[in-house]
Amino acid sequence: MFRKRILLLVTATAAALVFAVTAQASSKQLWYSARVDQIGSKIAGKNVQVLGEDDWNEWASFLPGNDPRAVLGFTYPLVDSSSVLYQKIFINPDLWPTLSRAAVSGAESSGASRYMTAVAIMSLTHEAYHQRLTSLDESRVNACALKAFPDVLDREFGVHPTATTTKSVPTRVRVRYRVRSHNRWVYRYRWKTISRTVTSTAPNPLFQEYVADANDFYTRQPPPYNAGTCW
């Protein structure tokens, strides 16, 4: 079970921590993906860069005083544009491989469980909504992330609300044909079996599973993360 990420608030009392993370982030090797940046920017409604960590020691160095494995991601929506952290989103080592593969090849190609993939997508969406809303309000941001999750899953990760199936169905049809009988042409009829292609659209159970996982993840988080409204 994943524990909810903790947003490190950018306030006067956190200023020293911001500077520490700035120094660390500028000197550490972080992964990035143009596709993940594209998705994060669409969700945020502005250009953001999404940086993924692959080293827990480095990740821990960004988060003094916090359990590093409890922090799935963080961002600083209020920093000045001169900061190296401006419009940056950071994703932890557990989620980055899943998120980056899902972004490039689709959710079903993430290499992780569907629950893990839903958590990764939800975490990116959550951080992007901090940027979109320029807000530190965790309850509102998380509610908006949950509301946006189905559209993000559909539009950016290749899992759609409905699934279309095509199959061949044997069908009996009455066929008219012409024959010559008693020096004149007459019509006769017979039954013939043909294959007819039938296309049907139904709710996609994969989509429903991912959405249910995101809702479960949301519900299991403590207040204020699971107790907000999106407005």
ROSE-656065 format. One record per residue: residue in three letters; x, y, z of N, C-alpha, C, O in turn. Coordinates in steps of 0.02 Angstrom, whole numbers, plus 50000, padded with zeros to 5 digits. Example, Ala and Ser with C-alpha at 12.3 -4.5 7.8 and 13.67 -1.06 7.14 Angstrom:
ALA506604971650390506154977550390506604983550390507124983450423;SER506424988850354506844994750357506455000250394506705005750402;
***
This chain:
MET500424994150000500005000050000500445006250000500925006750038;PHE500275010949956500675017049950500435022250000499835023250009;ARG500905025550031500735031150074500715037550034501095038249985;LYS500295042150053500205048250014500825052650017501145053350069;ARG500985055449959501545060149955501395066249998500815067850010;ILE501915069550021501855075550063502095081450023502665081449999;LEU501695086550016501925092649983502305096750033502055098250087;LEU502915098750014503315102950058503135110250044503315112949992;LEU502775113350090502495119950078503045125250073503535125150110;VAL502935129750027503405135250018503155141150059502745145050035;THR503395141650120503215147150163503855150250190504405147850175;ALA503785155450229504385158650257504775153750300505385153650299;THR504415149450338504765144750382505095139150343505525135750369;ALA504885138250279505175132850238505705135550190505955131750149;ALA505865141850195506325144850147506995141350145507275140250092;ALA507265139750203507915136250205507885129650170508365127650136;LEU507325126150177507245119650144507215120550069507495116550032;VAL506875125750045506855127149974507555128049946507715125249894;PHE507955132049980508635133149956509035126649956509445125449911;ALA508925122350007509275116050010509085111549952509525108549920;VAL508445111049938508215107049882508465109849816508665106149771;THR508465116549810508735119649750509445117549737509625115649681;ALA509865117849788510565116049781510635108649764511035106849720;GLN510255104349797510295097249783510065095749713510395092049676;ALA509485098549693509205097149627509655099249571509675096149518;SER510035104649582510485107049530511105102849523511455103249473;SER511265098749574511885094849572511765087349563512245083749551;LYS511135084949567510985077949561510755076249490510525080549453;GLN510835069749472510605067449408509875065249413509725060549450;LEU509435068449377508725066749377508515064949306508775067649258;TRP508045060349301507805058149236507245062749213506885065749253;TYR507175063149148506605066849120506395063549055506775059949024;SER505785064949035505505062148973505105067648939504675070748971;ALA505225068748876504845073848840504105072248841503685076848844;ARG503925065848838503225063948839502905065348907502335067748911;VAL503255063748961502985065249027502915072749036502425075149064;ASP503405076549013503355083949016502735086348978502375090749001;GLN502615083348920502035085348880501385084048917500935088248917;ILE501335078148948500725076448984500645081049045500105083749056;GLY501185081849084501155086249142500955093349123500575096549160;SER501215095749067501055102549046500325103249025500005108249039;LYS500055098048991499345098348972498905098449034498415102249036;ILE499065094449083498665094249144498725100949181498225103649205;ALA499335103549185499455109749223499205115949187499095121149218;GLY499105115349121498905121249083499465126249074499335132049058;LYS500075124049084500665128249076501265123649065501215117649077;ASN501815126349042502405122149032502725120349099502925124649137;VAL502765113849112503105111349171503615106149150503565103249096;GLN504105105049192504585099649181504495094549238504485096349296;VAL504445088249219504355082949267505005079049272505255076449223;LEU505285078749332505925075649344505845069449387505515069649439;GLY506135064049365506075057749401506725055749434507265056349406;GLU506665053249495507245050949533507285043449529506775039949526;ASP507905040749528508005033549528508435031249587508595025349592;ASP508605035749631509065034249687508735036549752508615042549761;TRP508605031849797508265033649859508695038049904508425042149941;ASN509345037249901509785041549941509745048749918509705053449958;GLU509745049649852509675056449825508985059249843508915065049862;TRP508475054949835507795057249851507745059449924507445064649939;ALA508045055549968508035057250039508395063850053508205067550098;SER508905065350012509275071550023508855077650006509005083150029;PHE508325076749966507875082349951507375083550007507055088850010;LEU507305078650053506745078750100506965077850172506725073350206;PRO507415082050196507635081250265507055081850314506645086350309;GLY507035077150361506505077350411505875073650390505415073150431;ASN505845071150330505255067550307505445060350289506015058950270;ASP504975055850296505075048950273505085049150197504555050350166;PRO505655048050165505695048850092505215044250054504975046150000;ARG505075038350081504645033650045503905035550052503485032850017;ALA503755040150097503065042550103502915048150054502335050050045;VAL503435050850023503345056549978503365053949906503895052249880;LEU502785053749874502745051149805502955056449754503185054749700;GLY502885062649772503075068049727503005074649762502675075149814;PHE503305079849734503215086549762503335091749709503655090449658;THR503075097649722503175103349677503105109649718502855109449774;TYR503335115149691503325121649726502945126649683503255130149643;PRO502285127049689501895131349644501965138849655501735142749614;LEU502275140849711502305148049727502995151149718503075157149732;VAL503495147349697504165150249691504195155149634503815154849586;ASP504665159749639504775164749587505065161449525505385156249528;SER504955164649467505195161949404505955161549400506215158249356;SER506305164949444507035164649444507305158349479507905156949474;SER506875154649513507085148749550507175142749503506805142049455;VAL507665138449518507765132349480507175127549489507095122849450;LEU506775128649541506195124449555505555127049521505025124049528;TYR505605132449484505025135449452504715130549401505055128249355;GLN504075129049410503685124649367504025117849358504005114849304;LYS504325115449412504615108749413504185104149456503915106149507;ILE504135097949434503785092649471504285086949481504625084949433;PHE504315084349542504775078849557504385072649575503895072949613;ILE504585066849547504245060549558504745055549587505325055249566;ASN504515051549636504985047349673505205041049635504915039449583;PRO505715037449660505985031649625505495025849616505565022049568;ASP505005025149660504515019849651504075021049590503915016349554;LEU503885027249579503385028849528503675030849461503345029949409;TRP504285033549459504545036149396504585030849341504365032349285;PRO504845024849352504875019949297504175018349270504075017849209;THR503695017449315503015015949295502725021649255502435020649201;LEU502795027749280502515033549247502815034749179502455036049130;SER503475034349174503805035749110503625030649057503525032448999;ARG503595024249075503405019049026502675019849005502515019248946;ALA502235021249054501535022149038501425028148992500995027948948;ALA501805033449003501745039548963501935038248890501615040848845;VAL502455034348880502705033048812502305027748776502145028548718;SER502135022348811501835016448778501125014948800500835010148775;GLY500845018748845500165017448869500165014048936500645010648955;ALA499615015048973499565012449041499675004849044499975002449092;GLU499425001248995499474994048996500184991548983500324985548990;SER500634996048964501334994248951501794997049005502394997648994;SER501524998749063501925001849116502414997049149502904999249178;GLY502284990549143502704985649176502544984749250502894980949284;ALA502034988049274501834987649344501104985549348500764984949297;SER500874984349409500164982649418499734988649398499974994349396;ARG499114987249385498654992749367498574997549426498495003549416;TYR498574994949486498514999349545499115004049549499025010049559;MET499715001349541500325005549542500295010749486500475016549497;THR500065008649427500015013349371499515018849386499635024649370;ALA498945017049415498455022049433498735026949484498615033049479;VAL499125024449533499435028849583499935033549550499955039549566;ALA500335031049502500825035249468500475040749428500685046549431;ILE499955039049392499585044049352499245049049398499245055049385;MET498945046549452498615050949500499115055749533498965061549544;SER499715053249548500225057449580500455063049534500525068749555;LEU500575061349470500755066549422500185071649415500315077649414;THR499575069149410498995073649402498925078249463498785084149456;HIS499035075449522499005079449584499515085149582499345090849594;GLU500145083449568500665088549567500535093749513500645099749523;ALA500295091449455500155096149400499585100849419499575106649397;TYR499115098449460498565102849481498785107949533498495113349538;HIS499305106349572499595111549614499825117349570499725123149587;GLN500145115549514500385120749468499795124149432499795130249423;ARG499315120249410498755123049372498365128149414498175133449389;LEU498245126349477497855130649522498275135649561498015139849597;THR498945135049554499405139049595499175138849667499075144049699;SER499115132849692498795131849757499175126949800499465122149775;LEU499165128249866499445123649916498885119949953499015116250001;ASP498275120849931497695117749964497655110349943497405108749889;GLU497905105949987497935098849970497255095849958497175091649913;SER496755097749996496095094749989495785096549921495505092249887;ARG495835102849902495565105049838495965101949780495665099349733;VAL496625102249784497045099649730496925092249719496865090049662;ASN496885088349773496795081249765496095079549738496015074849699;ALA495595083349759494915082349732494905083849657494585080249619;CYS495245089049637495275090749565495675085549526495495083949469;ALA496195082849556496595077649523496165071349513496195068249460;LEU495775069549563495345063649556494805064849503494655060349463;LYS494535070849501494025072549451494325072249380493985070249333;ALA494955074349373495275074549308495545067749286495665066649227;PHE495635063149333495965056749319495655053049260496035050849217;PRO494995052149255494725048349198494905051449131495075047749083;ASP494885058049126495055061349063495795060649047495985059548989;VAL496225061249097496945060349087497095053249065497495052149019;LEU496785048349097496875041349078496675040149006497025036648969;ASP496115042948986495855042048919496285045648867496495042648818;ARG496425052048880496745056248830497495055148825497775055648771;GLU497825053648881498555053448881498855046448891499435045348873;PHE498465041748917498765035248933498425029448897498545023648914;GLY498005030848849497755025848803497255020848830497165015548800;VAL496935022348886496405018048912495755021848907495655026948941;HIS495315019448865494715023348847494095020848884494065014948903;PRO493595025148893492995023248931492605017548900492295013548935;THR492615017248834492255011848800492725007848756493255010248735;ALA492535001648743492934997248701492494994848643491924992948653;THR492774995048583492404992848524492664986048503493274985048495;THR492214981448494492404974648472492064973148405491514975348392;THR492424969448364492164967348299492194959848294492714956748308;LYS491644956748273491644949548265491214947548205490774951348183;SER491354941648179490974939048123490404934748149490514930248191;VAL489804936148125489214932448148488904928948087488744932248038;PRO488814922348092488474918848036487744920948031487384921148081;THR487534922547971486854924847960486554921347900486884920747848;ARG485934919047906485594915947850485214921247811484844925247839;VAL485324921247745484994926047702484644922347645484854916947623;ARG484094925247621483714922347566483984925147501484014931247492;VAL484194920747456484504922747393484044921047335483784915447329;ARG483944925947292483544924847232484004923547173484514926947164;TYR483834918647133484234917247074483764915447017483194913547027;ARG484034916046956483624915046897483824908646861484424907346851;VAL483334904646841483464898446804483004898246743482484901546742;ARG483194894246694482764893446635482364886946644482634881646656;SER481714887646637481274881846645480714882246594480364887346588;HIS480644876846555480124876546504480164882546457479684886046443;ASN480774883546434480914888646384480784895846408480674900346368;ARG480794896846473480744903646497481134904346562481274899446597;TRP481304910646577481694911946638481224912946697480724916646693;VAL481394909546751481004910246812481474911446871482064909946868;TYR481184914246925481584915446985481464910047037480894907847048;ARG481994907847067481954903147122482314906247183482684911147178;TYR482184903247241482464905847303482794900247343482574894547341;ARG483314901947380483624897147425483944901047483484064907047479;TRP484084897347537484404900347596485154899147593485384893747575;LYS485534904447611486264903947611486534907047675486284912147699;THR487044903847703487364906447764487974910647745488424908247711;ILE487984916847768488554921247756488814923847823488474923447873;SER489424926547822489704929647882489614937247878489794940347828;ARG489344940047931489234947247933489644950047990489654947348046;THR489984955547977490394958848028489964963348071489614967748046;VAL489984962148136489584965948183490044969648231490484966648262;THR489964976248237490364980348282489924982648340489374985048331;SER490194981848400489824983948460490274987848506490884986648509;THR489984992548542490344996648590490054995648659489444995848668;ALA490494994648708490264993448777490754996748825491314998448805;PRO490554997848887491015000548937491644996348942491614990148940;ASN492214999648947492864996248948493024994249020493124998649063;PRO493064987749035493214985649103493894987749128493994988849188;LEU494384988549082495054990949103495014998049128495304999849179;PHE494645002249091494565009149112494225009449181494445013249224;GLN493705005549190493355005349254493815003149310493755005649366;GLU494264998449296494724996049347495215001449368495335002549428;TYR495505005049319495975010349336495635015949376495905018449425;VAL495025017749355494665023049391494495020849462494545024749509;ALA494305014549469494155011849536494785011949579494755013449639;ASP495365010249550495995010349587496165017449610496385018449667;ALA496075022349565496215029249584495755031549640495975034949686;ASN495115029549637494655031349691494845027949756494785030949810;ASP495065021649753495275018149813495885021549844495925022349905;PHE496355023349802496955026849825496775033349859497035035049912;TYR496315037049828496085043449856495755042349924495905045849972;THR495305037449928494925036149989495375034050047495235035750104;ARG495915030550032496355027950085496835033250112497175032050162;GLN496865038950080497305044250104496985047750164496375048050170;PRO497395050450208497115053850267496875060850250497085063650199;PRO496445063750291496275070850283496915075050287497365073350325;PRO496965080350249496435083450208496405080650136495995082950096;TYR496835075850121496895073450051496255070350025496105070849966;ASN495865067150067495265063450045494615066950064494085063850064;ALA494655073350080494065076650108493915083350075493625087750107;GLY494105084150013494025090649981493505090649925493215085449909;THR493395096549896492985097249838493365101249786493795105349803;CYS493215100049723493555103749669493115109449648492535108449628;TRP493375115349651492985121249631493425125949591493195131249570;
***
